[in-house]
Amino acid sequence: MTRRERLMATLQGRPVDRPAVSFYEIGGFDINPRDPDPFNIYNDPSWQPLLALAEEQTDLIRMRSPRLRPASTPYITTATTEESESRLTRTTVRAGGRTLTSLTRRDRAVNTIWVLEHLLKDVDDLKAYLELPDEALAEEVDVADLHADDKILGDRGIVMVDTPDPLCLAAALFSMEDYVVVAFTEPGLFHRLLEKLARVLHRRTEIVAREFPGRLWRIYGPEYASEPFLPNRLFEEYVIRYTGPMVGLIQRYGGFARIHCHGHIRHLLRHFVGMGATATDPIEPPPQGDITLAEVRRDYGKDLVLFGNLEIADIENLSPPQFERVVAQTLREGTAGEGRGFVLLPSAGPYGRTITPTTLANYETMVRLVNRG
């Protein structure tokens, strides 16, 4: 089977020649190791063997989003500056008689964005943001790049549409502690925020699902309503009500929705199935998660394609012999008995500038064991 055939057969619940293996962000992100930008960690020499391994020997799942052209309005502005080893981006929103600001930082040596100041600091900020007219969030959606990436990729894998859900966009406006308090104590206001953001995301989802049909999608954000952050009853209110329609739109045009949710999913899996999702990731093992892969395969393997369940911390820290035992167990549990399908996948990827020999050896183990059968 080609790598594309293997992944599509897995999503469709058909037999495959071996389990698929993906390195998630590695081979997934749009990476250019030749880009000399000092903030590009992937141009470090230590990354090159790992990037090559992903491209040549894994079942590639490109993580891509449509090109979005935000409306030009006076309500939202951004400005980026560089200071020493950091790149700072300030966003300013004018709404409800207030000026709301956020600030993020990206460091040269680490591929992540730190939020130094969140846009919404209290309930009054939220009320002001809700007065922002919908035209301020309007956008043009262009899928040309998705088709181009899919053509370039060919039979080496598939393009996966990557999207937040309304809850993800809403929660990210606050610090984590403020988000939890507002979502728990101000459900009326929070629903108004989710409805506002859902109007944008549902429109975007329908356009992309219709113009780039039959593809895998990753929807991220449901973990914001998982335990211990919020009680399960609010998962039904904040995820099923707003994320469920996205899953329905994806399915309407022949696509496959994969629900991304870290942490505790034992009591959420039935909701994933109820929304009509095809798959879930990354199914973190205890203690990060609260359910074993064997249990998920036993109870939900006929309904969901399972992507997981290797921890990035194990890839970076376990000795190769220790990690080989972990991978072997994961493959046994992920393919045991009857099930729709399984893809060997880590929970995340390295984000530092240097890849150690141990980390590279452990990624090589993943490829070696799936090919051994």
Phi, psi and omega in degrees: 000145170286167181295323176296315180300320181297315181292317180293321176297321178299313181296327182273000179074024179260162181298149177230162182283335176197162176297142175287154177226131179229143176266013178064249184297326179282114190092347179258311178294157176278092188252134174237096183293348180267354179290119184282000180311126181297345177270000179270100182293338188283355177272000175292139182304328183294339180280338192297316178297324180290318177298319179295319179301315179299313184294323188269333191229003177249164177276100192289132174235095181289127179265109186226153176236154177294157175284128182245131176247099181297151177295147177271104181224164180277003188277326186231128177225152176227150178216135182241135177225162176241135178227117179055244184262014186233153174244121185250136178233123179251130176248135180238129179238128177250114184202147174058031180076009181239158170248112183258137182228150172225158181218130177238158180227135174238125180263153183298323189271355185225128181273069175206162180246125179264132176267112181273331180214125179273153186295316184253123184254342182200181183295325179296323175298319179298316179299321178294317181298325180294342177276354177298125181293150181302332180297336179290337180256004182295156183203155169260138185246126184233122182259009184302319181293328178296315178295321180295316179296322180295320180292318179296320182294322178062224185271011180278351180167204183225159172265130178249125177286127185252124185213143169282166170256173181302323180297320179299313180296320181292311183298324183291347177287340183246164162294161184299318182292321178291321177302311183299316181296312182295315181297329182274322188259344182233059184299326179298310178296321183292323175297322178298322177294315180297320179297320180297314181287328180295325179301321178288311186290322180294321177297314180299316182298317181295318180299312183291317181298325180284320186267349176223066192281162172074020184251164173282141174237149168244122178253118181245148181135331182304334182296340177297339179251018178268164174288145009267010184290309181224154178292158184301329181298330179281339172299318179298320182286316190266341180251304185300319183294327187249330178273328179307314178299330177295316178300317180298319179295318179299316180292326182303329181252027172080012182271178183232121182263125176250119181272119178267123182205110175284168168078222189276112182237001184309315183268003181255340185303321180296330177288323176301313180295317181297326177286346180094015180297149177272328190209168174215154175211160358260007179049065183293137179287156173300145009271352178295318175258185182232019179207144181276158177299323179300319179292319180296317179298317181295315189268333186228003184297335178279344181258327188236140166283131186257124176249118179162206345232057182264135179275135178299328179298325178290320179300320185275338190241334181284148173293153180307317177297320178296316182292326178299322178294322179295315180296317180299317178294318180298318178295321178297312184288325182287342182242006184290143175062206180269145179188163183287320179169163181215139175233123177289124190207137173279166182284341181191191178231164177299147178233011176267167184285339185242133174260124182279160175302324179296315179299315179298316180299322182289325173294321177298326178297320179302313180294316182298318184287324177291330179280338178290329179074000000 
